[in-house]
Amino acid sequence: MPQAGGTVPHADSRRIRQPGVSSTLKKVGLISFVFVMYSYCTGGPFGLEDMVTTSGPGMSLLYLLLVPFFWSIPMSLVAAELTTAMPVEGGFYRWTRAAFGDFWGFLAGWWNWCSSFLLGGAYAVLFTDYITFFYSQITGWKHYLVALLVIALITYVNIRGINLVGTVATVLEILILLPVAAMCVMSVKMWQHNPFVPLVPPAQPTFQVFGVGLAVALWAYAGYEQLSTVAEEVENPRKNYPRALAWMVPISIATYFVPMACALAALNHWQDWHTGFFSNAAQLIGGHLLGFAMTVAAAITNISLFNSTVLTSTRMPSSMAEDGYLSPFLTRIHPKYGTPHLAILVSAVCYALLAWGTLTQLISVYVWLRIGTSVLTVLAAWQLRRTQPDLPRPFRIPWGNAGMGYAVLATLLMSVVALGGAFASSNRAARILGPITIILGPLAYLFFRRRTA
């Protein structure tokens, strides 16, 4: 790979650095990696509540059941094949470089880094939204201040080099899911409503249903390729990464669908479903103690998600800088903790600037960048099958070309539907800010290319 700040020869840009024979990185096994992946990609059912009011309870449940077949399952298959073929740090960023060259590789990394700004801001906002369950006076500037404090805490933790190891992830997720499971079990005796009724909000324009609700579903099922960036830190990634994904998809679907269906069947109240409603639902079903436990679980979830987002995404700009795409100062390592502290601090400033937004606004823009990265990833898998057919692939997407066609076409179809819904919605962030963030990618490439050439 070229040195930071230097030119990136075209021929060299397509070469993928294979993992070394020996490594000092601490590796995690299959079970621990499943929980690490779960804590990053899912975490819990929190943050989905706005789907119910914007798209209707029935459509929300259908999204949670059907979207995986067009989004997370195809992406899981692609990530599994490419990780077994190229288990390198940088994952999808370097896969795209190998398939299409410098420009598209840059966009994959840039769009992913920018999407992390929105995701980090969203988790800080979501954490604060759940805190208001007990402190309703946290509004306006107070809400923003709490979000800033969360960002500062996670930034400090990451600069210190605290990693989300498998054991910690396992303990946290058990603590998170215990009150969720309790609410589901206790709700059974209260079931009296059809959770799929109404299918969509009355008098809602048809295409409006495909706006925020679908964006939230795509957010919920996104990120399955993200942990490819740390493939070298997994024991036997060619074997364990596909296995972890095979566990992840059904667990994620159950985590999202079951609690929402149980709460709707017991309470309905679909017009009142907004961020934080799972705490209200738990209190109505199991009393104040369960409501408190659910709020604590939601807060822990967002801290865990935020922490893992910072851990994975802030290594991306550092890697891109090492490859000569971004400013060399992003490669600087903390003299004591050994972390890319400047990349973390730059990211933290962006999180803070975006924490003024609401969850739905941030997610609506995030989806544009997520779609861009996901489309490049599945197309890279198709291109590498075509141009490097002899590349060892211990795991291959089943059914040959038909299986690869499913992975690519399903992802493209869902992307078109999601972007069509964004344009048809009344959400200004989705219609205007989303396309702007995509356009900034090529402009950033031209800017940094000229500075590093």
GIHUZI-V230208 format. One line per field, one symbol per residue. psi: psi as a letter, one per 20 degrees, with the letter a starting at -180 (. if undefined). A space follows every 10 residues. Layout:
BEGIN
psi->???
END
This chain:
BEGIN
psi->qqqpiaqnqg hhhjppoqqr hqqippqqag gghghggghg hfgrjqiihi hghhiqgghg hhghhhhhii fhgghggghg ghhhgmmqph chghghghgi agghgggggg hgghhhghgg hghgggghgh hihhniinrc hgghgggghg ggghggghhi koqnrhgggg gghghgighg hgggghigij piqoijpqgq ppjpqgihhj dgghghghgh jrjhihjiik hijppmhhgh ghgghhhggh ggghhggghg gghghghdkh ijorpihhgg ghghgjrhgh gghhgggggg ghggggghgg gghihghggh hhijhrphhi ippphgikqm hhhgggghgh ghhiihrrgh gghhghhghg ggggghghhh ggghhghmhj ppnhpqprkc hgghgggghg ggghgggghg hghirjohgh hghghghghh ghghggghgh hi.
END
